[in-house]
Amino acid sequence: MILRRVAERTLLNVSALLADRAPANGTLILAYHGVRPADEPERGERSLHVGWDRFLAHLDVLERCAQVVSLERALSFAPREQTVRKQVVITFDDAYEGAVQLALPELARRGWPSTVFVPTDFLGTRGFWWDQAAEMTGGALSSDIRDRAVDACAGDALLVAKEIPLASVESLPWYMACARQEALVEAGRCGLVTLAPHTASHVNVAAISEERLLDEVRRSLAWCQQFESGRPLLAYPYGRWSPSLASLLQSAGISHALRVNGGWLTPHVSLSPMAIPRMNVPAGLSAERLELGLRGYGMRA
C-alpha cells in the first residue's frame, strides 16, 4: 500500500510536467455508491463503500482541479465557462444511507449539485443482497457469485437469496441501509440534489422481460417525479445494459440512461442518450489516482 501511494505521488508529479491527456471540453461523470463513516470498519462489498476521510480527500481534489456541475447541465452540453479546470458530475447509485446522511450534506455545504439514483422498492430497508453476500465471503464477491446473482438470477433479491448464502440483513451496519424516503426528500430541499430512477427493485434490465422492465422503470420514475427534484434519468443497475433497450426505456419516459463505466463525455463525440458513460469510483481509489484520472492518466484503484 505504501509503495503504491509513493508510485502514485511520483506519477502525479511527473504528469504535472507533461501535456494534459484529458479531452478538451470534456466532462467526467463520477459514479459513487456508499460512504463509510470514519469510525466504522470495512464491511459488506468493500469496493462500494468509500471511507469518509478518503471521500473528503476526493472532494478536495475536485475543488482544486475541477468545476462540479449538475448532471442535467452536463447532458445538455450547455456553454462552459472559460476555465482551465475540468468539468465533473457527482452521482451516487443505490441511495445508501451513508451517502445520503454524510456525503449529500457535505456537497451541499460546498454548494455542489449531485444526483442520486434510487432503487425505490428498497427505500427504508436494511440493506442489499451484495453486501449480505460479501459478509459471507470476507468482503468481496467472486466473479462466479456475481455472475450467478446478476445474470442467472437477474439481480432479483428474492431469487438471489435462494441461490447464494447471505448474511442476515440485520447484521449490516446502518450506513449500508437504503435511505428512508424522508431523508432523501430532506436532502433534496437544498435544491442541489436530483433524484432519478435506478429501477424499482435493482434488477438487471438486460435479463428481464420487456413487460417487467417497463414496470420496473415506470414505478421508479413515478416515485422520483413526485418531487420537484425528480428527473427522467436512469442508471443501469449492475452496469448491465444493451443498445436494444433504448426504445423501451424511451417509451417508459426515460430521456437519458447512464452506464457505470466508460470515460469522458464530450460534445464532439456522438453518443446514444441511453449509453452515457460514467467513471466508477471504487472505495480503494486514492486522491492521487483521482487527480491523475482528471488529467487523463487513468483512474485505476
C-alpha positions in Angstrom: 0.0 0.0 0.0 2.8 2.4 0.9 4.7 1.6 -2.2 1.6 2.2 -4.3 1.0 5.6 -2.8 4.6 6.6 -3.4 4.3 5.4 -7.0 1.1 7.4 -7.5 2.6 10.5 -6.0 5.6 10.2 -8.2 3.4 9.7 -11.3 1.3 12.7 -10.3 4.4 14.9 -10.0 5.7 13.7 -13.4 2.3 14.1 -15.1 2.2 17.8 -13.9 5.2 18.3 -16.2 3.5 16.6 -19.2 0.7 17.6 -21.5 -2.8 17.1 -20.1 -4.3 14.0 -21.7 -7.9 14.7 -20.7 -10.1 15.7 -23.6 -10.7 19.4 -24.2 -14.2 20.5 -23.1 -14.7 17.0 -21.6 -16.9 16.1 -18.6 -16.3 13.2 -16.3 -19.3 11.8 -14.6 -18.3 10.0 -11.4 -20.3 7.1 -10.0 -20.0 6.6 -6.3 -22.1 4.2 -4.2 -21.8 4.2 -0.4 -19.9 6.3 2.1 -18.5 4.7 5.2 -18.2 6.7 8.5 -14.7 7.3 9.7 -15.2 5.2 12.9 -16.7 2.2 11.1 -14.6 -0.8 10.0 -14.8 -2.1 6.4 -17.9 -4.3 5.9 -20.1 -5.7 3.1 -19.0 -5.3 -0.5 -16.0 -3.2 0.4 -15.3 -1.8 -3.0 -18.6 0.1 -2.9 -18.2 2.0 0.4 -15.5 4.7 0.3 -14.2 5.8 3.7 -15.2 9.3 4.9 -11.7 10.6 5.1 -10.9 9.4 1.6 -14.2 10.8 0.3 -13.3 14.2 1.7 -9.8 13.9 0.1 -11.6 13.3 -3.2 -13.7 16.4 -2.8 -10.6 18.4 -2.0 -9.1 17.2 -5.3 -12.2 18.2 -7.2 -12.3 21.6 -5.5 -8.7 22.2 -6.6 -8.9 20.7 -10.1 -12.4 20.7 -11.4 -15.7 22.5 -11.7 -18.6 20.4 -10.3 -21.7 20.8 -12.3 -25.2 19.2 -12.4 -25.8 16.1 -14.4 -28.5 17.9 -16.4 -26.1 20.7 -17.3 -23.5 18.1 -18.5 -26.1 16.2 -20.6 -27.3 19.4 -22.2 -23.8 20.4 -23.3 -24.5 23.9 -22.1 -21.9 26.5 -22.9 -19.0 26.3 -20.5 -17.3 29.0 -18.6 -13.8 29.8 -19.7 -11.7 27.8 -17.2 -8.7 25.5 -17.1 -10.4 23.2 -14.7 -12.2 20.1 -15.7 -15.9 19.7 -15.5 -17.1 16.9 -13.2 -20.5 15.5 -12.2 -21.1 13.6 -8.9 -23.6 10.8 -8.8 -24.5 8.1 -6.3 -26.1 4.7 -7.1 -28.3 2.8 -4.6 -29.3 5.7 -2.3 -27.2 4.2 0.6 -27.9 5.8 4.0 -24.2 6.6 4.4 -24.2 8.6 1.2 -27.4 10.4 2.0 -26.5 11.2 5.6 -22.8 12.0 5.1 -22.0 12.9 1.5 -25.0 14.9 0.5 -24.8 17.5 3.3 -21.1 17.9 2.7 -21.7 18.5 -1.0 -24.5 21.0 -0.2 -22.1 22.8 2.2 -19.7 23.3 -0.7 -22.6 24.4 -3.0 -22.2 21.4 -5.3 -25.0 19.6 -7.1 -25.3 15.8 -7.2 -27.6 13.1 -8.5 -28.9 10.0 -6.5 -30.2 7.0 -8.4 -32.8 5.4 -6.3 -33.9 1.7 -6.2 -37.3 2.8 -4.9 -38.6 -0.6 -3.6 -35.7 -0.7 -1.2 -36.3 2.7 0.5 -36.1 2.3 4.2 -34.9 -1.3 4.2 -31.8 -2.6 6.0 -29.6 -3.4 3.0 -28.8 -5.1 -0.3 -28.0 -8.7 -1.2 -24.5 -8.0 -2.4 -23.4 -6.6 0.9 -25.0 -9.6 2.6 -23.2 -12.0 0.3 -19.9 -10.2 0.7 -20.2 -10.5 4.5 -20.1 -14.3 3.9 -17.0 -14.2 1.7 -14.8 -11.8 3.5 -15.5 -8.5 1.8 -15.5 -9.2 -2.0 -17.7 -11.2 -4.3 -16.1 -13.6 -6.7 -16.9 -13.2 -10.4 -18.7 -16.6 -10.2 -21.0 -15.4 -7.4 -21.6 -12.0 -9.0 -22.4 -13.6 -12.4 -24.8 -16.1 -10.9 -26.6 -13.4 -9.0 -26.7 -10.7 -11.6 -27.2 -12.8 -14.8 -28.7 -16.1 -13.8 -30.9 -14.5 -11.1 -31.3 -11.2 -13.0 -30.1 -9.4 -9.9 -33.5 -10.1 -8.3 -33.0 -10.1 -4.5 -35.6 -12.9 -3.9 -34.0 -15.2 -6.5 -30.5 -14.4 -5.3 -31.5 -15.4 -1.7 -32.5 -18.8 -2.9 -29.2 -19.4 -4.7 -26.4 -17.7 -2.7 -25.6 -17.8 1.0 -26.4 -14.4 2.6 -25.6 -12.9 6.0 -28.5 -11.6 7.9 -29.6 -8.2 6.7 -29.9 -7.2 10.4 -26.2 -7.7 10.8 -25.3 -5.0 8.3 -24.2 -1.6 9.7 -26.5 1.4 9.4 -24.7 3.1 6.6 -25.4 0.1 4.3 -29.2 0.5 4.6 -31.1 2.1 1.8 -32.1 5.6 2.8 -35.6 6.4 4.1 -37.9 8.4 1.8 -38.0 11.3 4.3 -34.2 11.6 4.3 -34.0 11.8 0.5 -36.8 14.4 0.4 -35.0 16.4 3.1 -31.7 16.2 1.2 -33.5 17.5 -2.0 -34.8 20.6 -0.3 -31.4 22.4 -0.7 -32.1 22.5 -4.4 -28.8 20.8 -5.3 -29.9 17.1 -5.2 -31.5 15.4 -8.2 -33.4 12.1 -7.6 -33.6 9.7 -10.5 -34.6 6.0 -11.1 -32.4 3.0 -10.6 -35.3 0.7 -11.4 -37.7 -0.2 -8.6 -36.1 -3.4 -7.3 -32.5 -3.0 -8.7 -32.8 -5.7 -11.3 -30.6 -6.5 -14.3 -32.7 -4.8 -17.0 -30.8 -6.8 -19.7 -32.0 -10.1 -18.2 -35.8 -9.5 -17.6 -38.8 -9.4 -19.8 -39.9 -6.3 -21.6 -43.1 -6.2 -19.5 -41.1 -6.3 -16.3 -38.6 -3.7 -17.5 -41.4 -1.2 -18.3 -42.9 -1.8 -14.9 -39.6 -1.5 -13.0 -38.7 1.7 -14.7 -42.1 3.4 -14.6 -42.6 2.7 -10.9 -39.2 4.0 -10.0 -39.7 7.1 -12.3 -43.1 7.8 -10.9 -41.7 7.9 -7.3 -39.0 10.3 -8.3 -41.3 12.6 -10.2 -43.5 13.1 -7.1 -40.8 15.6 -6.2 -39.5 18.8 -7.8 -36.0 17.3 -7.8 -37.1 14.1 -9.8 -35.8 13.7 -13.3 -36.2 11.0 -16.1 -32.6 9.8 -15.9 -31.8 6.2 -15.3 -28.6 4.5 -14.1 -28.4 0.8 -15.2 -28.3 -1.5 -12.1 -25.0 -3.5 -12.1 -24.0 -1.6 -15.2 -25.8 -4.2 -17.3 -27.3 -2.8 -20.4 -27.9 -3.4 -24.1 -28.4 -1.0 -27.1 -31.6 -2.8 -27.8 -33.2 -1.4 -24.6 -33.2 2.2 -25.9 -36.7 2.3 -27.4 -38.2 0.6 -24.4 -36.6 3.0 -22.0 -37.8 6.0 -24.0 -41.3 4.6 -24.1 -41.1 4.3 -20.3 -40.3 8.0 -20.1 -36.5 7.9 -19.7 -34.6 10.7 -21.5 -31.0 9.5 -20.7 -29.6 6.3 -19.2 -26.1 6.0 -17.7 -23.7 3.2 -17.6 -21.2 2.6 -14.7 -18.2 2.5 -16.9 -16.7 4.4 -19.8 -14.8 7.6 -19.9 -15.1 11.3 -20.7 -18.3 12.8 -22.1 -17.5 15.4 -24.8 -19.8 17.5 -27.1 -17.8 16.4 -30.1 -18.5 12.6 -29.8 -21.9 11.4 -30.8 -23.3 9.1 -28.0 -26.6 7.3 -27.6 -28.6 9.1 -24.8 -29.2 5.6 -23.5 -25.5 4.8 -23.1 -24.0 7.8 -21.3 -20.5 6.8 -19.9 -19.5 7.3 -16.2 -16.4 6.5 -14.3 -16.9 4.1 -11.4 -15.2 5.3 -8.2 -14.1 2.2 -6.1 -13.5 2.6 -2.4 -9.8 2.0 -2.9 -9.3 4.9 -5.3 -6.7 7.3 -3.7 -6.9 11.0 -4.1 -3.7 10.9 -6.1 -5.2 8.4 -8.5 -8.3 10.5 -8.8 -6.3 13.6 -9.7 -4.3 11.5 -12.3 -7.7 10.5 -13.8 -8.7 14.1 -14.1 -5.5 14.7 -16.0 -6.3 11.8 -18.4 -3.8 9.3 -16.9 -6.2 6.6 -15.8 -8.3 6.1 -12.7 -7.5 2.5 -11.6 -7.7 1.8 -7.9 
